[in-house]
Amino acid sequence: MSRITIDRPEPDKLTPDGSVAEVVDREGKLLGYFVPAGREENLQPQISDAAYESRITDGGGRSMRDAIDELRAKS
């Protein structure tokens, strides 16, 4: 894991409510996400148990090969 040191931390600006924050550059390009220490549970998928079970039992989707081929076609 990389470590980034912030010269003047402004924790209230990063996460005033303790939630995950987007980190962007000056042009607004998303660089990543900041998760406050002790709040790692915010990294869990935001999906209900019922929706999760439905996705497992319904199956479907596509093969990994199809997904890779589509990504290669886009690049």
PDB file as gemmi writes it, atoms N, CA and C in Angstrom:
CRYST1    1.000    1.000    1.000  90.00  90.00  90.00 P 1                      
ATOM      1  N   MET A   1       0.852  -1.172   0.000  1.00  0.00           N  
ATOM      2  CA  MET A   1       0.000   0.000   0.000  1.00  0.00           C  
ATOM      3  C   MET A   1       0.896   1.233   0.000  1.00  0.00           C  
ATOM      4  N   SER A   2       0.536   2.211  -0.791  1.00  0.00           N  
ATOM      5  CA  SER A   2       1.260   3.477  -0.810  1.00  0.00           C  
ATOM      6  C   SER A   2       0.829   4.335   0.361  1.00  0.00           C  
ATOM      7  N   ARG A   3       1.701   5.263   0.733  1.00  0.00           N  
ATOM      8  CA  ARG A   3       1.377   6.182   1.821  1.00  0.00           C  
ATOM      9  C   ARG A   3       1.578   7.605   1.309  1.00  0.00           C  
ATOM     10  N   ILE A   4       0.595   8.451   1.523  1.00  0.00           N  
ATOM     11  CA  ILE A   4       0.649   9.854   1.105  1.00  0.00           C  
ATOM     12  C   ILE A   4       0.589  10.710   2.351  1.00  0.00           C  
ATOM     13  N   THR A   5       1.535  11.656   2.467  1.00  0.00           N  
ATOM     14  CA  THR A   5       1.544  12.567   3.611  1.00  0.00           C  
ATOM     15  C   THR A   5       0.984  13.909   3.168  1.00  0.00           C  
ATOM     16  N   ILE A   6       0.015  14.409   3.909  1.00  0.00           N  
ATOM     17  CA  ILE A   6      -0.599  15.698   3.615  1.00  0.00           C  
ATOM     18  C   ILE A   6       0.013  16.723   4.559  1.00  0.00           C  
ATOM     19  N   ASP A   7       0.565  17.804   3.983  1.00  0.00           N  
ATOM     20  CA  ASP A   7       1.237  18.820   4.794  1.00  0.00           C  
ATOM     21  C   ASP A   7       0.310  19.466   5.814  1.00  0.00           C  
ATOM     22  N   ARG A   8      -0.832  19.888   5.349  1.00  0.00           N  
ATOM     23  CA  ARG A   8      -1.792  20.548   6.238  1.00  0.00           C  
ATOM     24  C   ARG A   8      -3.107  19.789   6.196  1.00  0.00           C  
ATOM     25  N   PRO A   9      -3.216  18.774   7.010  1.00  0.00           N  
ATOM     26  CA  PRO A   9      -4.468  17.997   6.954  1.00  0.00           C  
ATOM     27  C   PRO A   9      -5.668  18.837   7.361  1.00  0.00           C  
ATOM     28  N   GLU A  10      -6.719  18.674   6.632  1.00  0.00           N  
ATOM     29  CA  GLU A  10      -7.983  19.334   6.939  1.00  0.00           C  
ATOM     30  C   GLU A  10      -9.053  18.253   7.019  1.00  0.00           C  
ATOM     31  N   PRO A  11      -9.043  17.472   8.110  1.00  0.00           N  
ATOM     32  CA  PRO A  11      -9.986  16.356   8.181  1.00  0.00           C  
ATOM     33  C   PRO A  11     -11.440  16.768   8.034  1.00  0.00           C  
ATOM     34  N   ASP A  12     -11.800  17.944   8.505  1.00  0.00           N  
ATOM     35  CA  ASP A  12     -13.193  18.381   8.370  1.00  0.00           C  
ATOM     36  C   ASP A  12     -13.552  18.630   6.911  1.00  0.00           C  
ATOM     37  N   LYS A  13     -12.564  19.049   6.111  1.00  0.00           N  
ATOM     38  CA  LYS A  13     -12.820  19.282   4.697  1.00  0.00           C  
ATOM     39  C   LYS A  13     -12.893  17.954   3.942  1.00  0.00           C  
ATOM     40  N   LEU A  14     -12.044  16.999   4.329  1.00  0.00           N  
ATOM     41  CA  LEU A  14     -12.052  15.699   3.657  1.00  0.00           C  
ATOM     42  C   LEU A  14     -13.343  14.942   3.921  1.00  0.00           C  
ATOM     43  N   THR A  15     -13.728  14.863   5.168  1.00  0.00           N  
ATOM     44  CA  THR A  15     -14.913  14.083   5.529  1.00  0.00           C  
ATOM     45  C   THR A  15     -15.650  14.726   6.689  1.00  0.00           C  
ATOM     46  N   PRO A  16     -16.401  15.770   6.416  1.00  0.00           N  
ATOM     47  CA  PRO A  16     -17.098  16.448   7.513  1.00  0.00           C  
ATOM     48  C   PRO A  16     -18.070  15.537   8.269  1.00  0.00           C  
ATOM     49  N   ASP A  17     -18.622  14.545   7.582  1.00  0.00           N  
ATOM     50  CA  ASP A  17     -19.575  13.647   8.251  1.00  0.00           C  
ATOM     51  C   ASP A  17     -18.995  12.256   8.484  1.00  0.00           C  
ATOM     52  N   GLY A  18     -17.690  12.089   8.238  1.00  0.00           N  
ATOM     53  CA  GLY A  18     -17.046  10.799   8.462  1.00  0.00           C  
ATOM     54  C   GLY A  18     -17.265   9.790   7.356  1.00  0.00           C  
ATOM     55  N   SER A  19     -17.809  10.224   6.227  1.00  0.00           N  
ATOM     56  CA  SER A  19     -18.060   9.300   5.126  1.00  0.00           C  
ATOM     57  C   SER A  19     -16.872   9.261   4.165  1.00  0.00           C  
ATOM     58  N   VAL A  20     -16.958   8.410   3.168  1.00  0.00           N  
ATOM     59  CA  VAL A  20     -15.925   8.318   2.139  1.00  0.00           C  
ATOM     60  C   VAL A  20     -15.960   9.595   1.304  1.00  0.00           C  
ATOM     61  N   ALA A  21     -14.766  10.094   0.930  1.00  0.00           N  
ATOM     62  CA  ALA A  21     -14.682  11.309   0.127  1.00  0.00           C  
ATOM     63  C   ALA A  21     -13.943  11.032  -1.174  1.00  0.00           C  
ATOM     64  N   GLU A  22     -14.391  11.639  -2.266  1.00  0.00           N  
ATOM     65  CA  GLU A  22     -13.663  11.564  -3.530  1.00  0.00           C  
ATOM     66  C   GLU A  22     -12.470  12.501  -3.457  1.00  0.00           C  
ATOM     67  N   VAL A  23     -11.339  12.072  -4.007  1.00  0.00           N  
ATOM     68  CA  VAL A  23     -10.144  12.912  -4.097  1.00  0.00           C  
ATOM     69  C   VAL A  23      -9.942  13.197  -5.578  1.00  0.00           C  
ATOM     70  N   VAL A  24      -9.951  14.483  -5.943  1.00  0.00           N  
ATOM     71  CA  VAL A  24      -9.826  14.883  -7.342  1.00  0.00           C  
ATOM     72  C   VAL A  24      -8.661  15.852  -7.511  1.00  0.00           C  
ATOM     73  N   ASP A  25      -8.154  15.965  -8.759  1.00  0.00           N  
ATOM     74  CA  ASP A  25      -7.102  16.938  -9.028  1.00  0.00           C  
ATOM     75  C   ASP A  25      -7.746  18.290  -9.342  1.00  0.00           C  
ATOM     76  N   ARG A  26      -6.935  19.257  -9.686  1.00  0.00           N  
ATOM     77  CA  ARG A  26      -7.458  20.616  -9.932  1.00  0.00           C  
ATOM     78  C   ARG A  26      -8.445  20.685 -11.085  1.00  0.00           C  
ATOM     79  N   GLU A  27      -8.321  19.740 -12.031  1.00  0.00           N  
ATOM     80  CA  GLU A  27      -9.238  19.718 -13.172  1.00  0.00           C  
ATOM     81  C   GLU A  27     -10.512  18.929 -12.880  1.00  0.00           C  
ATOM     82  N   GLY A  28     -10.585  18.329 -11.697  1.00  0.00           N  
ATOM     83  CA  GLY A  28     -11.761  17.568 -11.325  1.00  0.00           C  
ATOM     84  C   GLY A  28     -11.682  16.091 -11.664  1.00  0.00           C  
ATOM     85  N   LYS A  29     -10.522  15.627 -12.159  1.00  0.00           N  
ATOM     86  CA  LYS A  29     -10.347  14.208 -12.483  1.00  0.00           C  
ATOM     87  C   LYS A  29     -10.252  13.404 -11.196  1.00  0.00           C  
ATOM     88  N   LEU A  30     -11.033  12.337 -11.129  1.00  0.00           N  
ATOM     89  CA  LEU A  30     -11.052  11.493  -9.944  1.00  0.00           C  
ATOM     90  C   LEU A  30      -9.724  10.765  -9.800  1.00  0.00           C  
ATOM     91  N   LEU A  31      -9.073  10.959  -8.652  1.00  0.00           N  
ATOM     92  CA  LEU A  31      -7.820  10.281  -8.348  1.00  0.00           C  
ATOM     93  C   LEU A  31      -8.055   9.049  -7.499  1.00  0.00           C  
ATOM     94  N   GLY A  32      -9.071   9.092  -6.660  1.00  0.00           N  
ATOM     95  CA  GLY A  32      -9.365   7.963  -5.785  1.00  0.00           C  
ATOM     96  C   GLY A  32     -10.321   8.375  -4.697  1.00  0.00           C  
ATOM     97  N   TYR A  33     -10.309   7.604  -3.627  1.00  0.00           N  
ATOM     98  CA  TYR A  33     -11.226   7.834  -2.527  1.00  0.00           C  
ATOM     99  C   TYR A  33     -10.465   7.869  -1.206  1.00  0.00           C  
ATOM    100  N   PHE A  34     -10.933   8.677  -0.293  1.00  0.00           N  
ATOM    101  CA  PHE A  34     -10.372   8.754   1.048  1.00  0.00           C  
ATOM    102  C   PHE A  34     -11.385   8.146   2.007  1.00  0.00           C  
ATOM    103  N   VAL A  35     -10.919   7.183   2.787  1.00  0.00           N  
ATOM    104  CA  VAL A  35     -11.766   6.543   3.794  1.00  0.00           C  
ATOM    105  C   VAL A  35     -11.154   6.842   5.154  1.00  0.00           C  
ATOM    106  N   PRO A  36     -11.871   7.529   6.032  1.00  0.00           N  
ATOM    107  CA  PRO A  36     -11.321   7.840   7.354  1.00  0.00           C  
ATOM    108  C   PRO A  36     -10.958   6.572   8.124  1.00  0.00           C  
ATOM    109  N   ALA A  37      -9.861   6.631   8.879  1.00  0.00           N  
ATOM    110  CA  ALA A  37      -9.450   5.503   9.705  1.00  0.00           C  
ATOM    111  C   ALA A  37     -10.599   5.107  10.622  1.00  0.00           C  
ATOM    112  N   GLY A  38     -10.818   3.817  10.744  1.00  0.00           N  
ATOM    113  CA  GLY A  38     -11.900   3.326  11.581  1.00  0.00           C  
ATOM    114  C   GLY A  38     -13.233   3.239  10.879  1.00  0.00           C  
ATOM    115  N   ARG A  39     -13.297   3.666   9.616  1.00  0.00           N  
ATOM    116  CA  ARG A  39     -14.564   3.660   8.865  1.00  0.00           C  
ATOM    117  C   ARG A  39     -14.492   2.722   7.660  1.00  0.00           C  
ATOM    118  N   GLU A  40     -13.667   1.707   7.741  1.00  0.00           N  
ATOM    119  CA  GLU A  40     -13.487   0.796   6.621  1.00  0.00           C  
ATOM    120  C   GLU A  40     -14.769   0.084   6.213  1.00  0.00           C  
ATOM    121  N   GLU A  41     -15.745   0.041   7.118  1.00  0.00           N  
ATOM    122  CA  GLU A  41     -17.009  -0.597   6.751  1.00  0.00           C  
ATOM    123  C   GLU A  41     -17.671   0.120   5.586  1.00  0.00           C  
ATOM    124  N   ASN A  42     -17.274   1.388   5.342  1.00  0.00           N  
ATOM    125  CA  ASN A  42     -17.822   2.130   4.204  1.00  0.00           C  
ATOM    126  C   ASN A  42     -17.378   1.541   2.873  1.00  0.00           C  
ATOM    127  N   LEU A  43     -16.399   0.647   2.908  1.00  0.00           N  
ATOM    128  CA  LEU A  43     -15.910   0.037   1.675  1.00  0.00           C  
ATOM    129  C   LEU A  43     -16.771  -1.136   1.227  1.00  0.00           C  
ATOM    130  N   GLN A  44     -17.699  -1.542   2.052  1.00  0.00           N  
ATOM    131  CA  GLN A  44     -18.569  -2.658   1.713  1.00  0.00           C  
ATOM    132  C   GLN A  44     -19.558  -2.226   0.628  1.00  0.00           C  
ATOM    133  N   PRO A  45     -19.925  -3.147  -0.263  1.00  0.00           N  
ATOM    134  CA  PRO A  45     -20.895  -2.817  -1.311  1.00  0.00           C  
ATOM    135  C   PRO A  45     -22.201  -2.310  -0.703  1.00  0.00           C  
ATOM    136  N   GLN A  46     -22.783  -1.315  -1.335  1.00  0.00           N  
ATOM    137  CA  GLN A  46     -24.041  -0.739  -0.874  1.00  0.00           C  
ATOM    138  C   GLN A  46     -25.187  -1.435  -1.599  1.00  0.00           C  
ATOM    139  N   ILE A  47     -25.452  -2.686  -1.183  1.00  0.00           N  
ATOM    140  CA  ILE A  47     -26.488  -3.490  -1.817  1.00  0.00           C  
ATOM    141  C   ILE A  47     -27.225  -4.250  -0.715  1.00  0.00           C  
ATOM    142  N   SER A  48     -28.519  -4.388  -0.865  1.00  0.00           N  
ATOM    143  CA  SER A  48     -29.297  -5.092   0.153  1.00  0.00           C  
ATOM    144  C   SER A  48     -29.038  -6.594   0.057  1.00  0.00           C  
ATOM    145  N   ASP A  49     -29.305  -7.294   1.142  1.00  0.00           N  
ATOM    146  CA  ASP A  49     -29.144  -8.750   1.143  1.00  0.00           C  
ATOM    147  C   ASP A  49     -30.039  -9.395   0.089  1.00  0.00           C  
ATOM    148  N   ALA A  50     -31.251  -8.871  -0.064  1.00  0.00           N  
ATOM    149  CA  ALA A  50     -32.189  -9.438  -1.041  1.00  0.00           C  
ATOM    150  C   ALA A  50     -31.663  -9.267  -2.468  1.00  0.00           C  
ATOM    151  N   ALA A  51     -31.137  -8.100  -2.775  1.00  0.00           N  
ATOM    152  CA  ALA A  51     -30.597  -7.862  -4.112  1.00  0.00           C  
ATOM    153  C   ALA A  51     -29.369  -8.736  -4.363  1.00  0.00           C  
ATOM    154  N   TYR A  52     -28.550  -8.901  -3.350  1.00  0.00           N  
ATOM    155  CA  TYR A  52     -27.367  -9.753  -3.463  1.00  0.00           C  
ATOM    156  C   TYR A  52     -27.785 -11.198  -3.767  1.00  0.00           C  
ATOM    157  N   GLU A  53     -28.719 -11.708  -2.997  1.00  0.00           N  
ATOM    158  CA  GLU A  53     -29.191 -13.081  -3.202  1.00  0.00           C  
ATOM    159  C   GLU A  53     -29.814 -13.247  -4.586  1.00  0.00           C  
ATOM    160  N   SER A  54     -30.554 -12.236  -5.035  1.00  0.00           N  
ATOM    161  CA  SER A  54     -31.190 -12.288  -6.346  1.00  0.00           C  
ATOM    162  C   SER A  54     -30.141 -12.393  -7.450  1.00  0.00           C  
ATOM    163  N   ARG A  55     -29.072 -11.643  -7.327  1.00  0.00           N  
ATOM    164  CA  ARG A  55     -28.018 -11.680  -8.349  1.00  0.00           C  
ATOM    165  C   ARG A  55     -27.337 -13.041  -8.397  1.00  0.00           C  
ATOM    166  N   ILE A  56     -27.193 -13.663  -7.250  1.00  0.00           N  
ATOM    167  CA  ILE A  56     -26.555 -14.978  -7.210  1.00  0.00           C  
ATOM    168  C   ILE A  56     -27.469 -16.041  -7.821  1.00  0.00           C  
ATOM    169  N   THR A  57     -28.744 -16.025  -7.444  1.00  0.00           N  
ATOM    170  CA  THR A  57     -29.658 -17.077  -7.895  1.00  0.00           C  
ATOM    171  C   THR A  57     -30.102 -16.890  -9.344  1.00  0.00           C  
ATOM    172  N   ASP A  58     -30.190 -15.640  -9.826  1.00  0.00           N  
ATOM    173  CA  ASP A  58     -30.642 -15.396 -11.198  1.00  0.00           C  
ATOM    174  C   ASP A  58     -29.587 -15.750 -12.232  1.00  0.00           C  
ATOM    175  N   GLY A  59     -28.313 -15.724 -11.839  1.00  0.00           N  
ATOM    176  CA  GLY A  59     -27.258 -16.030 -12.802  1.00  0.00           C  
ATOM    177  C   GLY A  59     -27.207 -14.976 -13.880  1.00  0.00           C  
ATOM    178  N   GLY A  60     -26.861 -15.385 -15.065  1.00  0.00           N  
ATOM    179  CA  GLY A  60     -26.791 -14.445 -16.179  1.00  0.00           C  
ATOM    180  C   GLY A  60     -25.443 -13.793 -16.271  1.00  0.00           C  
ATOM    181  N   GLY A  61     -25.407 -12.612 -16.825  1.00  0.00           N  
ATOM    182  CA  GLY A  61     -24.139 -11.932 -17.012  1.00  0.00           C  
ATOM    183  C   GLY A  61     -23.467 -12.393 -18.289  1.00  0.00           C  
ATOM    184  N   ARG A  62     -22.144 -12.273 -18.310  1.00  0.00           N  
ATOM    185  CA  ARG A  62     -21.393 -12.680 -19.495  1.00  0.00           C  
ATOM    186  C   ARG A  62     -20.061 -13.275 -19.068  1.00  0.00           C  
ATOM    187  N   SER A  63     -19.419 -13.895 -20.001  1.00  0.00           N  
ATOM    188  CA  SER A  63     -18.150 -14.543 -19.676  1.00  0.00           C  
ATOM    189  C   SER A  63     -17.043 -13.497 -19.519  1.00  0.00           C  
ATOM    190  N   MET A  64     -16.009 -13.880 -18.818  1.00  0.00           N  
ATOM    191  CA  MET A  64     -14.851 -12.995 -18.650  1.00  0.00           C  
ATOM    192  C   MET A  64     -14.249 -12.660 -20.009  1.00  0.00           C  
ATOM    193  N   ARG A  65     -14.198 -13.627 -20.908  1.00  0.00           N  
ATOM    194  CA  ARG A  65     -13.647 -13.400 -22.259  1.00  0.00           C  
ATOM    195  C   ARG A  65     -14.437 -12.311 -22.966  1.00  0.00           C  
ATOM    196  N   ASP A  66     -15.762 -12.345 -22.892  1.00  0.00           N  
ATOM    197  CA  ASP A  66     -16.585 -11.317 -23.537  1.00  0.00           C  
ATOM    198  C   ASP A  66     -16.301  -9.937 -22.939  1.00  0.00           C  
ATOM    199  N   ALA A  67     -16.161  -9.875 -21.619  1.00  0.00           N  
ATOM    200  CA  ALA A  67     -15.884  -8.596 -20.962  1.00  0.00           C  
ATOM    201  C   ALA A  67     -14.533  -8.052 -21.390  1.00  0.00           C  
ATOM    202  N   ILE A  68     -13.526  -8.901 -21.447  1.00  0.00           N  
ATOM    203  CA  ILE A  68     -12.181  -8.462 -21.868  1.00  0.00           C  
ATOM    204  C   ILE A  68     -12.190  -8.008 -23.310  1.00  0.00           C  
ATOM    205  N   ASP A  69     -12.873  -8.767 -24.171  1.00  0.00           N  
ATOM    206  CA  ASP A  69     -12.952  -8.378 -25.596  1.00  0.00           C  
ATOM    207  C   ASP A  69     -13.615  -7.004 -25.744  1.00  0.00           C  
ATOM    208  N   GLU A  70     -14.663  -6.759 -24.974  1.00  0.00           N  
ATOM    209  CA  GLU A  70     -15.337  -5.461 -25.054  1.00  0.00           C  
ATOM    210  C   GLU A  70     -14.405  -4.339 -24.601  1.00  0.00           C  
ATOM    211  N   LEU A  71     -13.679  -4.558 -23.519  1.00  0.00           N  
ATOM    212  CA  LEU A  71     -12.744  -3.532 -23.031  1.00  0.00           C  
ATOM    213  C   LEU A  71     -11.645  -3.263 -24.052  1.00  0.00           C  
ATOM    214  N   ARG A  72     -11.137  -4.301 -24.667  1.00  0.00           N  
ATOM    215  CA  ARG A  72     -10.090  -4.112 -25.687  1.00  0.00           C  
ATOM    216  C   ARG A  72     -10.629  -3.348 -26.881  1.00  0.00           C  
ATOM    217  N   ALA A  73     -11.863  -3.600 -27.252  1.00  0.00           N  
ATOM    218  CA  ALA A  73     -12.466  -2.909 -28.400  1.00  0.00           C  
ATOM    219  C   ALA A  73     -12.636  -1.421 -28.115  1.00  0.00           C  
ATOM    220  N   LYS A  74     -12.827  -1.065 -26.839  1.00  0.00           N  
ATOM    221  CA  LYS A  74     -13.015   0.340 -26.463  1.00  0.00           C  
ATOM    222  C   LYS A  74     -11.705   1.104 -26.394  1.00  0.00           C  
ATOM    223  N   SER A  75     -10.580   0.404 -26.255  1.00  0.00           N  
ATOM    224  CA  SER A  75      -9.303   1.116 -26.091  1.00  0.00           C  
ATOM    225  C   SER A  75      -8.577   1.319 -27.397  1.00  0.00           C  
TER     226      SER A  75                                                      
END                                                                             
